[in-house]
Amino acid sequence: MSGRISAARVKAHHTYTVEEAAEAVNATPQTIRAWTNRGLHVLNETRPFLILGCALKTFIDDMKVKRKRPLKIGQFYCMRCKDPRGAAFGMASYHRKDTSGGVMVAFCEECEGQVRVNVKKADLPAWDEIYEIDGSDSRDP
């Protein structure tokens, strides 16, 4: 199946078979079975195994929280590398969006693909200490 896994269609007070759970979250039955090995609680006293909707929702939400990795000041998330990275050559470019902040654009230090991150105006001095920042936009509104 394609697309993102979503717990939005899972009903908390419903029980699902592995196949029904897979259809509800837009995943494959093999994915659901792998989740049971990773800790998804199943009612295995009966055949077919049943999965409580509330357990499935909780498992997916916990999985999403564990995957999140907040970026530190000076880090960009590279979509190619799938990791937080610094800017190549110690250079970045700042583009003001509004009075509260803008976008910092650079090249990934590993793959040299373009990376960007939203930056608050208050964080700009910390970014200035890390990188040589240029930009055609004025930093003052």
C-alpha positions in Angstrom: 0.0 0.0 0.0 1.1 3.5 -0.5 0.6 6.6 1.5 1.1 7.5 5.1 0.1 5.4 8.0 -2.8 7.2 9.8 -4.7 6.3 12.9 -7.5 8.7 12.0 -9.8 6.0 10.6 -9.3 3.6 13.6 -12.2 3.4 15.9 -11.1 3.2 19.5 -14.0 1.0 20.7 -13.7 -1.5 17.8 -11.7 -4.7 17.5 -9.8 -5.5 14.3 -8.3 -8.5 12.7 -4.8 -8.1 11.3 -6.2 -7.5 7.8 -8.9 -5.1 9.0 -6.3 -3.1 11.0 -4.0 -2.9 7.9 -6.8 -1.6 5.8 -7.8 0.9 8.5 -4.3 2.4 8.9 -3.3 2.2 5.2 -0.6 -0.4 5.8 0.0 -4.0 4.8 -0.9 -7.0 7.0 2.9 -7.8 7.3 3.4 -4.3 8.8 0.7 -5.0 11.5 2.3 -8.4 12.3 5.7 -6.7 12.6 4.1 -4.2 15.0 2.8 -7.0 17.2 6.4 -8.2 17.5 7.4 -4.7 18.5 4.8 -4.4 21.2 1.4 -3.8 19.7 -1.0 -5.6 22.1 -3.2 -8.3 20.5 -5.9 -10.5 22.0 -4.3 -13.9 21.2 -6.7 -16.1 23.1 -8.9 -16.4 20.0 -8.3 -17.0 16.4 -8.0 -14.9 14.4 -6.0 -12.6 16.6 -7.9 -9.4 17.5 -6.4 -6.0 18.0 -8.2 -3.4 20.1 -8.7 -0.1 18.3 -7.5 1.9 21.3 -4.3 -0.1 21.5 -3.7 0.4 17.8 -4.3 4.2 18.0 -1.9 4.4 21.1 0.8 2.3 19.3 0.7 4.5 16.2 0.8 7.8 18.2 3.7 6.5 20.4 5.5 5.5 17.2 5.2 9.0 15.8 6.4 10.6 19.0 9.5 8.4 19.1 10.4 9.3 15.5 10.4 13.0 16.1 13.8 14.6 16.6 13.7 18.3 17.3 16.5 20.2 15.5 19.0 22.2 17.5 20.0 25.7 16.5 22.4 25.4 13.5 20.8 22.1 12.2 18.8 21.5 9.1 16.9 18.3 8.3 18.2 16.8 5.1 15.5 15.0 3.2 18.1 13.0 1.2 20.1 11.8 4.2 17.1 11.5 6.5 19.1 13.0 9.3 19.8 16.4 11.0 22.9 18.0 9.3 24.9 21.1 9.3 25.4 23.5 6.4 28.2 22.8 3.9 31.1 25.2 3.8 29.8 26.9 7.0 27.5 29.1 4.9 23.8 29.7 4.9 21.3 32.2 3.5 18.5 33.9 5.4 15.3 35.0 3.8 12.9 37.0 5.9 9.2 35.9 5.6 7.6 38.3 8.1 8.4 40.3 11.3 8.7 37.1 13.4 11.2 35.2 11.4 12.2 33.6 8.1 13.8 30.7 6.3 17.4 29.6 6.6 18.6 27.9 3.4 21.9 26.1 2.8 23.5 23.0 1.3 23.8 19.7 3.3 27.3 19.0 4.6 27.0 15.4 3.5 25.2 15.1 0.2 25.2 18.8 -0.7 21.5 18.8 -1.4 19.5 21.9 -0.5 18.2 22.1 3.0 16.1 24.7 4.8 14.6 25.4 8.2 12.3 28.0 9.6 14.1 30.3 12.0 12.6 32.7 14.6 14.0 36.3 14.6 15.1 35.8 18.2 17.3 32.9 17.2 19.2 34.8 14.5 22.1 35.9 16.7 22.8 32.2 17.7 22.8 31.2 14.0 25.2 34.1 13.2 27.7 32.6 15.7 27.6 29.2 13.9 27.4 30.2 10.2 28.4 32.9 7.8 25.0 34.1 6.8 24.1 36.2 3.8 20.8 37.2 2.3 19.3 39.8 0.1 16.5 40.3 2.6 17.0 42.8 5.4 16.9 41.3 8.8 15.1 44.3 10.3 11.4 44.7 9.4 
